[in-house]
Amino acid sequence: MDVLIIGGGIIGSSIAFELTKRGASVVVIERGAPAQEASSAAAGMLGAHSEFSTDHPLIPLALKSQAIFPDVLAELYELTHIVVHWNETGMLKLATTMEEYEKLTEHYEFWRRIQPTHVRWLTADEVAQIEPHVRNEYGAMYTIDQQVDAEQLSLAFARAAMAKGAKFLSYTEAYDFIVEHERVVGVKTTNGSLYAEHIIIACGAWTPMLAEKLRLSLHMYPVKGECVSVMTETPLLQATVFAKNGCYIVPKANNRLVIGASAIAHSFAKNVQTCSIHQLLTRATQIVPAIAHCTFEKTWAGIRPQTKDGVPYIGAHPQYANVFIVTGHYRNGILLSAITGRCVSDMLEGKEVPFDMTPFSPTRKGEGHALHH
């Protein structure tokens, strides 16, 4: 095959989709089922403006990815007939304390300088008119950010890649590499060895373990995120509400609200702690009191891949040019899925990428990355 992708989450699937569109033969191996782990656990916010409050190398990619999403969703639907829930009612970023208010106004001023048409400041009265169920005394920053159903989107990328000819091997775990003449020619898996011209490691928080097999240390760690969902008899929210204290409430189809998320670093455990759900529901009901009377639906957890400096790894291995590392998107994997597939495909084909990819190098300076000899 031309390309072997390790990891069938939204990042691996989006790369597979883009590469197959360009005519490559692609096989994706996944230790479980496609679109599981962090991809299906995410709330699905495309928060380009709500997520970043200072200069960040991801901003150009985030804005472009957000902009192309409508076309991407149309393309995915044409190939799969999967209807991905898409909400364009925007996002309210709230402050719950004076300290948060001061930070939020700085956040607003940052985007007002960059994209004044994409953000606006709302007074507390204006918030009450738009979202009467939201308790707010400081006002809010409104952004045009959208949100999607993350699980539907992840499955749509995977099935669209399959429709274009990609082969997905589920319950197939990679555990080592086959190196010949200083080149990685294949991967050893629990279902036998597979060979490819190019290999992409995109298995989220589990990527460092495989990178170590190629003597590359990645400075990243898992962060467990727990969520809870509730059902309402009538819609409580139109827009997504995201408080500066980290609590978000995302309205989904059928009067469902997703509330998240905890952030427990260095944990691969998928259990959901009662203390986390208590904290999330307490924060949520402080913002939207009517949530206290909603019907509990379920809880779940996902393991997000976080890098030490908060910037993903997207680039070639320093020693093996045909091996690419693509991981560390943390809370922005859904948002960045569309553009990541295109960027990685350009890099693999040797084309010029329309963004500065230097900050995403697996061996970027200042991180202490090193090859083991």
C-alpha positions, 0 to 999 in steps of 0.5 A: 500500500502507499500509506499505512495509518495507525489510529482510526480516530477522527484525525487518522480518518480525516487523513485517510479520506484526503489521501484516498481522494488524491488517489493513494492506497490507504490502510488504517489500523485501529486497536478498537473500532473506528471513531472511538476514544476521544473522537466520539467522547468530544462535545464537538465544538468548533471553537476557533474564537472561543478557544484561543485568547492570545497569539497561537500557531494553531489559529491560522489552521483553526480558522481555515478548518472552521471555514471549510467545514460546510463544504466538508460536511456536504462532501461527507454526506454525498459519500456516506449519507450520514447526517452530521448534526450541525449547529450554527447558533454561535457560542456565548463565552461567560465570566462567573467572577470579576477575575474571569470578567477581566480575562474575558474582556482581554479575550474579546479585545484580542479577537476584536483586533483580528476579526471584528465581524466574528465576535461581539460583546453582549451586555447582561440584558442582551444575553438575557434576551438571547438566552433567557435561561442563562444566569449572567451578571457580567455580560458575555462574548458572543462568537460565530463558532459552531458545533457538530456531533463529534461521533457522527463526524468521526464516523463520516470521515471513516466511511467516506475514506472507505467509500474512496477505497481505504481499508480499515482493520479494526481490533488490530494493534500496532506494537513495533516497526520493521526497519530495513536499511535505515527506513521503516518499511512496515508495522508489526501488528497483532494480526500480522505484519503490514508494509507501506511506503509511508506510515502515519502515527495518529493514535492520540494519547497512545502515540508516544509509546509507538514513537519510542519504538523509533527512538523518539521521545514526545513530550505529551501526556493523556488528559481524561475528560469526563462529561455528562448529558441531560435531557430537557422537555423543551429547549433550554439553549440555542447557543453553546454556553462556555464559562471561563471556569471551564464548564461548557453546555452544548445543546444537541438534537432532541433537547439534549445538553452535553455538559463538560468537561473535567481535565484529569492529567496523566490518566488513561482510566476511562472510569467516571468519578462521581466528584467530577460529575457533581462539580460539572452539574454544580457549575452548569446549574449555576449558569443555567439553573433549569438544568437542576430539573432536567432528566439525567441521561448518561456519563462518559470519559475520553482520553485527550492527547496533550503536549507539554507546550499545548501545540500538536505534533504534525510532521515527519520523524527526524530520522525516518522521512517516510514516518509522520507523527500526527497527534496532540490536538487535545481539545481541538481535534474535531475543529482541526480535523478538516485541515489536518487531513489536507496538511498531512497529505500535502506534506506526504506528497512533498507539496508546499503546505499553505501554513507555517508548520515549523511550530508543529515539528516533532523535534521543535526547539525548546521542548527537549525532544531527543532521539535515543541512540 
